Amino acid sequence: MLEQAYDLPVTIINTRQITRSDLSKYNVLILPNTVGFFGNYKQVLGERGAKKIKTWVENGGTLITFGEATHWLTDEKVGLLATTRELKGGRPEKEKKPKAAKKEAPEKPKSGAPAASPQPFDFETAIQPEKELPPATPGAIMRVTLDTEHWLASGYDGDANVLVSSRNIFTPLKLDKGRNVAVYMAEDKVLLSGFTWEEAQKQLAHKAYLMYQPHGRGHVVAFAEDPNFRAFMDGLNLLFLNAVFFGPAH
């Protein structure tokens, strides 16, 4: 979009080459949405690539991510976005492991007392996946509320329409970590056009679409979806351009 719509020069870097590239030549790095194994940033970049990008951001770089790239930022070993993707029902994808409880020996039944009968096996409960993502939205126009006091939302009057076509739902950032620049509207207002499952619509309400988190002298700008998908949503161009130009200026 930057080249074709705005005649702005860009440098294309193969993701596998990032660990060997001199990132100090650039002030903005855009990681697009991906699908499949070869689009898995964790597999392709590894810890070495994550560390290199984090150092580059802390030294003043602006990192912009879409969709699955944003999900990658939430990995503990990456540590660039202090949130988590949500599982079905709102549970965090990465829950803190509880401390191991002391195991106590079961009480022996008193002499002559009948043994406790075993609980019946619940087949439906047993086959449910331990970690299930929310139902996928196949393509819908959703409404978000913008924080117009943040530079990323400059030029907007308070809300915008965005395309949702995934099962990515991110918990909003805490105030001491960053800003939730765009947040999905309430359940009864969020869906503007298209289809989504009732369960997904309920869970999307008030969740983060666009997050900003500072690191050192640099910035992380993370979109839950791809605002440039097929250059389809012209109304989001300014949101993306604000990240590209205002990020390095701050």
C-alpha positions in Angstrom: 0.0 0.0 0.0 2.8 2.4 0.9 4.3 2.1 -2.6 1.2 1.8 -4.8 -1.2 4.2 -3.0 1.3 6.8 -1.7 4.4 6.3 -3.8 6.6 5.8 -0.7 9.7 3.7 -1.0 10.0 0.6 1.2 12.6 -2.1 1.7 11.4 -5.7 1.6 13.3 -8.1 3.9 12.8 -11.8 4.0 11.8 -12.7 7.5 14.5 -15.3 7.7 17.1 -12.6 6.9 16.2 -10.4 9.8 18.7 -12.0 12.2 21.5 -11.2 9.7 20.2 -7.7 8.6 21.5 -4.4 9.9 18.2 -3.0 11.3 19.9 0.2 12.3 19.4 1.4 8.7 15.6 1.5 9.3 13.3 3.4 11.7 10.1 1.4 11.0 9.7 -2.3 10.8 6.3 -3.8 9.7 5.5 -7.4 10.4 2.5 -8.5 8.4 -0.2 -11.1 9.3 0.7 -14.7 8.4 -0.7 -18.1 8.0 0.7 -21.6 8.2 4.0 -23.0 9.5 6.3 -20.9 7.3 4.5 -17.8 8.5 5.1 -18.7 12.1 7.3 -15.9 13.5 8.3 -18.0 16.5 9.6 -20.8 14.3 11.3 -18.5 11.7 12.9 -15.9 14.0 13.5 -17.9 17.1 14.9 -16.3 20.3 17.8 -14.7 18.4 15.5 -12.8 16.1 13.2 -11.8 18.9 16.1 -10.4 20.9 17.4 -8.5 17.9 14.1 -6.9 17.2 13.6 -6.0 20.9 17.0 -4.3 21.0 16.2 -2.4 17.8 12.9 -1.1 19.3 14.6 -0.1 22.6 17.1 1.9 20.6 14.4 4.0 18.9 12.7 1.8 16.3 9.0 1.7 15.6 7.6 -1.8 15.3 4.2 -2.2 13.6 2.5 -5.6 13.7 -0.7 -7.1 12.3 -2.7 -10.2 13.3 -0.5 -13.2 14.0 2.6 -11.0 14.2 0.8 -9.2 17.1 0.2 -12.6 18.7 3.9 -13.4 18.5 4.7 -10.2 20.4 2.8 -11.6 23.4 5.1 -14.6 23.8 7.0 -14.4 27.1 10.3 -14.9 25.3 9.6 -12.0 23.0 8.3 -9.6 25.7 7.2 -6.8 23.5 3.4 -6.7 24.2 2.1 -7.1 27.8 -1.2 -8.8 26.9 -2.4 -12.2 25.9 -4.7 -13.6 23.3 -7.9 -15.0 24.8 -9.2 -18.5 24.6 -12.9 -19.4 24.2 -14.8 -17.9 27.1 -12.2 -15.2 27.9 -9.5 -17.3 29.6 -6.0 -16.1 28.9 -4.1 -18.2 26.4 -1.1 -18.3 28.6 -2.2 -18.8 32.2 0.2 -18.6 35.1 1.0 -22.0 36.4 -0.4 -22.5 40.0 2.0 -23.5 42.7 2.0 -27.2 43.3 -0.2 -28.2 46.2 0.9 -30.6 48.9 -0.4 -34.1 48.3 -2.1 -35.5 51.3 -2.7 -39.2 51.7 -6.3 -40.2 51.2 -8.2 -41.1 54.4 -8.6 -44.8 54.9 -12.2 -45.8 55.2 -13.3 -46.9 58.7 -13.5 -50.5 59.3 -16.9 -51.8 58.1 -17.8 -48.5 56.2 -18.8 -49.0 52.6 -16.3 -47.8 50.0 -17.1 -44.6 48.1 -18.6 -45.3 44.6 -16.6 -44.0 41.6 -17.9 -41.0 39.8 -19.5 -41.7 36.4 -17.3 -40.9 33.4 -18.4 -37.7 31.6 -17.6 -38.3 28.0 -18.6 -34.8 26.7 -16.3 -33.1 29.3 -13.4 -35.5 28.6 -13.3 -34.7 24.8 -13.3 -30.9 25.1 -10.0 -29.3 24.1 -8.0 -27.8 27.0 -7.2 -24.7 24.9 -9.8 -23.7 22.4 -9.8 -20.4 20.7 -13.0 -18.4 20.2 -15.1 -19.1 17.0 -13.5 -17.6 13.9 -15.2 -14.6 12.4 -15.2 -15.3 8.7 -15.4 -11.6 7.7 -17.3 -8.8 9.4 -17.1 -5.0 9.6 -16.8 -4.1 13.3 -16.9 -0.7 15.1 -14.1 0.5 17.4 -13.8 3.5 19.7 -10.6 5.5 19.4 -8.5 7.3 22.0 -8.3 10.6 20.2 -5.9 12.0 22.7 -3.2 9.6 21.4 -1.1 10.5 18.4 -2.0 7.2 16.7 -5.6 8.4 16.4 -4.8 11.9 15.1 -7.3 12.9 12.4 -10.2 10.7 13.7 -13.3 12.0 15.4 -13.8 9.1 17.9 -14.6 5.9 16.1 -13.8 3.8 13.0 -14.9 0.7 11.1 -12.5 -2.2 10.9 -12.4 -5.6 9.2 -12.3 -8.7 11.4 -11.5 -12.0 9.8 -9.8 -14.2 12.5 -10.2 -15.5 16.0 -7.8 -13.1 17.5 -9.1 -11.5 20.7 -6.6 -9.6 22.8 -7.1 -8.5 26.5 -6.6 -4.7 26.7 -3.3 -3.4 28.0 -3.0 -2.3 31.7 -2.5 1.5 32.0 1.0 1.1 33.4 2.1 -0.9 30.3 0.7 1.1 27.4 -2.5 2.5 25.7 -5.5 0.8 24.1 -5.8 3.2 21.2 -8.7 1.4 19.5 -11.2 -0.8 21.4 -14.2 -2.7 20.1 -17.5 -1.2 21.0 -20.1 -2.8 23.3 -21.7 -6.1 22.2 -24.9 -4.5 20.9 -23.0 -1.9 18.8 -19.9 -3.6 17.7 -21.2 -5.5 14.6 -21.9 -3.2 11.7 -22.0 -5.6 8.7 -21.3 -9.2 7.9 -21.4 -12.2 10.1 -19.9 -13.3 13.3 -20.9 -15.9 15.9 -22.9 -14.7 18.9 -20.2 -16.0 21.3 -17.4 -14.3 19.4 -19.3 -11.0 19.3 -19.9 -11.1 23.0 -16.3 -11.8 23.7 -14.9 -9.1 21.3 -16.8 -6.3 23.0 -14.5 -3.9 24.8 -11.4 -5.8 23.7 -8.3 -4.2 22.1 -8.0 -3.7 18.3 -5.0 -1.3 18.4 -2.4 -1.3 21.2 0.6 1.0 21.8 3.4 0.1 24.1 6.7 2.1 24.6 10.0 0.3 25.0 13.1 2.4 25.8 13.3 5.0 23.0 11.1 3.0 20.7 7.5 2.1 20.1 5.4 -1.0 19.5 2.1 -0.5 17.5 0.1 -3.7 17.4 -3.1 -4.2 15.4 -5.3 -7.3 16.2 -6.2 -7.5 12.5 -4.6 -6.3 9.2 -5.9 -2.8 8.6 -4.5 -2.9 5.0 -6.2 -6.2 4.0 -6.6 -6.0 0.2 -6.4 -2.2 0.5 -10.1 -2.5 1.2 -10.7 -0.2 4.2 -9.6 3.3 3.1 -10.8 4.7 6.4 -8.0 2.9 8.2 -5.2 4.3 6.0 -4.6 7.2 8.3 -4.4 5.0 11.4 -1.6 3.0 9.7 0.2 6.1 8.3 0.1 7.7 11.7 2.0 4.7 13.0 4.5 4.8 10.1 5.3 8.6 10.4 4.5 9.7 13.9 6.2 6.7 15.6 9.7 7.7 14.5 8.9 11.4 15.3 8.2 10.7 19.0 
